[in-house]
Amino acid sequence: MDPRIHDHAATLVDWSARIGAGDDVVLVVSETAHDLGVAVAEQLGERNANVVTLYASAELERAYLRAHDGEFDEDPQFELALYEHADSVLFLGGGPNSSETADVPGEKRQGQSTAKQGVREARMDTDWVSTVHPTRAMAQEAGMSYEAYQSFVYDAILRDWEALAEEMAQLKEVLDAGSKVRIRNEGTDLTMFIDGRTAVNSAASVAYDSHNLPSGEVFTAPYDTAGYVTFDVPQTVHGTRVRDVKLTFKDGVVVDFEAAQGQTVIEEILETDGGSRQLGELGIGMNRGIDRVTNNLLFDEKMGGTVHLALGRAYDANLPEGETGNESAVHVDLITDMRGESTLEVDDEVVQRNGTFRWEDGFEA
């Protein structure tokens, strides 16, 4: 087995999830992440954790949803109980076909998502972490050889997370003290209000309220939004390719939208529920180990020089104690590239220009 797989597993268990003896862990292994699953299971055994292993397959999900009548039981108790009693949930992704569920009717996806909102909340109340095992299918999606893609993935995952956390703390400090964020690039002039919110320094560890490996972003939760934004980074959403999505906001709500590709799936997302037309997240990518778009959101949204915004649910980590943020059954991230002519401003001061932060070499004042 590639020794980097063992390093990946150790980083996930120790740095990211902080697993200890006696912890109850749900290990969710996708159909092409078997080797990483074996390495993670070994790490969990060495730490005397308790583990329940689940098999995740987009083909199984497609078969189930297409056959179902669409009337889903609300928060099935057997599944809810599993997550309510878990300390951690580890997701090992890496399926063979990112478009496997493209022909699942949108109303069934919406119905299942809405019915399982309580299950999802229970799962997210754990110390959950999501990561991926590099596969040949993912390399093909990225337009890379498998060997080159493996190196890309491990360069993004096996890095000095403490050093990156220190760098990202600079942006967290700016956002925590700020009241409004404005992003501008070709096709975008959007203002988001963030006063009273707490930014998360997402350094790939639950100790930082971070739940992705790799990570490398700072994110917060806007409570109001005005203007327009164009998401020019292509990606796959619900098994469907989307490109050049433009959203227009007024009084915090999407009032108009269009897409060069994937308009139907964007419409399905926006029509999910009362919260799906509002933003739940403003995320700013800072992982310079991710230097290209790969059609994998886990990597693409963390790329230095990008900003992503999520329609739907806000994360509690961004909210003041006792406050409820935007609620929705969805949380869908879309990405805009800031590496061309662009500015990111906080309270009218430029924090990033053309994808370079003011504390980085090459910043143009």
N, C-alpha and C positions, 0 to 999 in steps of 0.2 A: 504493500500500500504506500502511496506517495506520502512521505513524512509530513508534508504540508497539511494533509488531512488531519493528522493527529494534532498539529499545532492549531489548526482551525477549531477543532473540538475543545482543546484546552482553553483557548481564548473565549469561546462561547460559554463554557461551564464556569470558569473562574472569573474572568474579567467582566463578561457581559451579564450573566445570570446570577453570579455569586452563590452557587449551589453549595450547601453544606450537608453534613451528616443528618439523616432523618428527614430531609426535605422531600415533600411529595411532588413529583415531577411528571407532567404529561409530555411525552415525546412524540411529536407528530412528524412522520417521515414520508416525504413524497416518493413517488415510484422510482425516481432516478437518483435519489440521495442515499441509497443503501450504504455505501462505504462510509459516508459521513455519519450515518446513523449508528453504524457499528462502533466507530471511534468515539462518538458521544456516549453511547451506552457503556463503553469501557470506562470512560471518565466518571460517569455517574456511579458505576459500581465501585470504583476506587474511593469515592467520597462517601460511600455507604448511604446514598440517597435511595428513595423508593421511586420506582418508575412504572408507568403505564404507557405502552406504545400504541399509537394509532397510525393507520396507513392512509395517506392522502393521495388521491388520484383524480385528476380532472376528467378522465374517461368515466370513472365511476360516478362522479358528480353529474356529468352530462347525461348518462344513462338514467340516473335516478330522477333528475328534474324533468327530462323529456317524457318520462312515463307517468309522472305524478299528475294528479288532477288539478293541482294548484291551490288546494285548500290545506294549508299547513297548520299543524298543531302549534299553538303558541308556547314557546319555551319548553320543549319536551323535558320532563323532570329528570330522566336518566342522564341526559347530556348536561343539564344545568348542574346536577349534583356533582358530576365529575369536576367541573371547574370551580365550583364553590368550595371544594375541599382540597384543591391543588394549591401548592405554594408557587410553582413555576410551570410555564408552558413553553416548550422549545419547538419552534417550527423550522423544519429543514426542507426548504423548497428546492425546485429544480426539475419541473415537469418537462416531458418531451415535446409538448405542443402548446404554445401560448394561446392558440386560437381554438382549443378543443371545445370550449363552451360557446363558440360564436353563434351556433344555431339553436341555442336554448332560448325560448321565448322570453322577452324582457319582463313580461308580467309575472312569470314564474320566479325569475331572479329577484324581482322586487318583493314578491310575496314571501319568499323564504327569508330574505334579509329582514323584512319587517317582523315576521313571526319570531325570529331568533334574536331579537334585539337584547332581551334579557340574558340569553346565553352569551352573547358577545360581550355584554357589560361584565358578566362574571369572569369571563376569560381575561378581559383587559384589567380586571382588578388584581390579577396575579402578577408575579414578576415574569412576564412573558418576554421572549426574545425571538425574533425572526431572522433567519439567515438562509443562504442558498449554497448548494453544492454545484460547482461548475460542470456543465454537461455539454455534449456535442451540439445538442439542439440550441442551447443558449449561445454557444459560440457562433452557430450559423445565423441566429437572429442578429448578433452583433457584427456580422460580416468579418469574422476573424477565424484563423485556424484554431483548433482545439488547444494546442500547446500555448499559443499566444494568449488565448482567452483565460486559460488556467493562471498564467502569470498575472494577467490583469486583475483577476478576482483576488488572488492572494496578496497582491500589492495593496489592494484596497482594504483587505481584512487584517492582515498580519503587519500592523504598523504600531508606532509608538502612540498609543491612545492618550496617555497622560500628557504628552507634549501637545497634541492636537487640542485636548481639552483646555489647556492653558491659553492657546491662541484663540479659541472660540469664546473664551470667557470675556474677551474684549468686546465682542459683538453683543453678547448677552448683557453686559453692563450698559451699553448704549441703548439697547431696546428696553431694558427695565426702567431706565430713566426717561424714556421718550413717550410722546403722546400720539404722534402720527408718523406713518411711514409712507413715502411716495416712491413708486417705481416708474421709470420712464425708459422706453426703448421704442424701436420701430413698431408701431401698432399698439402701444401701451402707454397709458397715463392714468395710473390708479393710485388712489389715496386710501389708506386703511388706518383706523384709529385703534390704539393699543394701550392707552393710559390705564393704569390699574391692573394690567396683566403681567404675568411673570414669564419671561422667556426661558426655554429649556436649552441648556448646553448639551446637545445630544452626542455624547462621546461613547456610544456603543455599550453602555452599561446601565443597569437598573439603578445603580448608585447615583446616576445623573438623570434619572427619569427618562432614560433612553432605551429603546426596545428593538433597535435594528443593528445587525452586524453584517456588512459594514454600516457605519453611520458617518457623521461628519457634517452636521447641520445645526443651526440654531433656529428654533421655531417658537412662535407665539400664536395667540388666538385673537384676531381682530373682532371688535364688536360692532363696527360700522364700516362700510365700504362705499366709495363713490368713484365713478370713472369707468374706464374700459381697459381690458387686458387681452393680449393675443398670446396664446400658448403655441409657440412655434417649434417645440421639440416633439417629434412624432412619438407615439407610444401605443401600446395595446391596452385597451380598457374593456373588461368583460369579454375578452376574446375577439374584440373588434379593433382594427387599426383606426386611430384618430389622428388628425393633423390640422394645424392652423385653426384651433378653436378660439373664437373671439367671444368674450362675455362682456356685457355692459351692465353696470351696477348703478342703482339709485336707491338711496335710503337703506343701504345694506343688502339689497336683494337683486338678483339677476332679473333684469327687465327685458333683455334681448340677447340672443345668441345666434351664432352661425359657426359652421365648420366646413373646411374644404373636404374633409373626409371623416366619416363616423358621426354625422349629425344625428342620426336616429338614437345611437347609444347615449349621446350627451342629453338629448331630450328625455330619455328614460330616466337618467340620473336626476335631472332637474325636477321631474314630476314624481319622485319617490315619495316625498312627504313635505311637511311644512318647513323643515329645516334644510332641505337639500338645495335650495336656491341661495343660501347664505354661505359665507366662508367660515370654516372651522379652524383653518390653519394658514399662517404665513410662514413658510420655511425658506431658509437661505442656505444654499449649499456651500460647504467649506472644505470638502475632502479633495485635496489636490492629487491624491493618488488615483482618482477617477478622472480621466482626461478625455473621455469620448462617450457619445451616446450609444447605448447597447440594447435599447428596447427592453430594459429591465428596470422597473421603477426603483427597486431597492438600491440600485447603483445610480441611476440617472438623476434622481432628485437630490443626491448628495454631492453632485459634481460641483467643484468650485466654479463660480461665475454663473450660476443659475439661481433662479428663484422658483419655488413651487407654491401653489395655492391649492387648498383642499376645499371642495364643496362638501358641506355636511357637518358631521359631528366634530365638536371641539374637544380637546383633551383636558381633563381635570387639572393636570399639572400646571396649566397656564392660568388657572382661574383663582381668584381670591377665595379664601375659606368660606364655605357656605353659599357661594355663587354658582349658579348653573349657567353654563355656556350654551352655545348653539347645539340643539339636540336633533339627531337624525339617524336613520338606519344605515346611512351611507357615509363614507369618508373617502372621497375620490380626489387624488392629487393630479394636477396638471402643471406642466413645466414651461417656463419662458427663459430664453437664453439671454444673459446680460453681458456677454463677452464682446458684443459689438458696441455701437454708439449707445450708451445707456448711463443712467444714474440711479442709485439707491440713496434716498435721503431720509434722515430721521430728524424731525423738527426743523426742516429746511436746511440742514447741514448735510453735505455729501459724505457718505460713509463708504461708498463704493462707486468707482467710475470705470466703465468699460470692463467690468468683471474683476477689477483689482481693488482690494480694500486699502484704506488710507494708511494702514500700518505695514503694508506690503511694499516691497521694492517695485518700482515702476508706476506707482500711483501718481496721477496727474492732478495736482491741486486745482 
